[in-house]
Amino acid sequence: MASGAQVAHYISSPISRIFPVIVAAAVAAAIVIGWLERDEEYLTPDSGLGYWLGIYGSAAMLLLLFYSLRKRAKAARSLGSVRFWFRTHMLLGILGPLLILFHANFKLGPLNSNVALFSMLIVAVSGVVGKYLYGKIHMGMYGQKAEAKQLLAEAEELSKHIGSDLQAAAFVSQELKAFSESIKNKAPATALASLWAGAIIAIRTRTLRAQVVSEARRLIRIEARSLGWSWRQQRQAQRKVADVVTLYCTAVRKAAELTFFERLFSLWHVLHLPLFFLMLLAACVHVWAAHHY
């Protein structure tokens, strides 16, 4: 298997896979409960806990600016790492809208509050889209920006890490090398070409993985019987091959779709920031109106 440092940006830890699911489930459960209990009037926007939830939610949304400040301002380097503020940015982008939904008690109000609410929801949805696009063009959630040539080079390198002690290794290496040769010098120049290439290569890599892993497992079973391997040794060898082929296919797919997602991320960034500041303006108008009328 390839070294951990080499493939770390392709592998997600169990915690990184489970944590978003737990957060999503908790947020969904909170929204469902809040929606079902909205007519009980446990919370009101004008007073008590409901009022303070609006304050805390607005503060959470305002703190989202610290991520951009930390990335761009040299004077802000003492405020913490970019990774810390990225994580904080993501959490606040979920917590802030949730608190404001409970502040509104899941009901519409005056025009100014409705404008603030819907602008906040639009920004929240935009943030989810941005997170998805960010992951498509970076190595891991907090890693460096991906480069197509680097991804393809790493994909070829991965094919060398199956292990020469396996007879199936020669077959797998040959198949992956042949696939690499078939897509060389075919990097798409435009976003639409990248989208089409990504779709085609996604199908081809899934077919490749299924065929190569299936045949490699068959070869390993034959070798295991001749060498007297235990079931555990056989499973380890099969898993090793499957992991390398999976990582190879992931790198190839990411390289193929990179241009498309880079263009989308650029467009998203142009739209997201104005939407965010419009949301802040609507929130300020709402706070002013709520305290003067």
Secondary structure, 3 states (H helix, E strand, C coil): CCCHHHHHHHCCCHHHHHHHHHHHHHHHHHHHHHHHCHHHCCCECCEHHHHHHHHHHHHHHHHCHHHHHHHHCHHHHHHCCHHHHHHHHHHHHHHHHHHHHHHCCCCCCCHHHHHHHHHHHHHHHHHHHHHHHHHHHECCCCCCECCHHHHHHHHHHHCCCCCCCCHHHHHHHHHHHHHHHHHCCCCCCCHHHHHHHHHHHHHHHHHHHHHHHHHHHHHHHHHHHHHCCCHHHHHHHHHHHHHHHHHHHHHHHHHHCHHHHHHHHHHHHHHHHHHHHHHHHHHHHHHHHHHHC
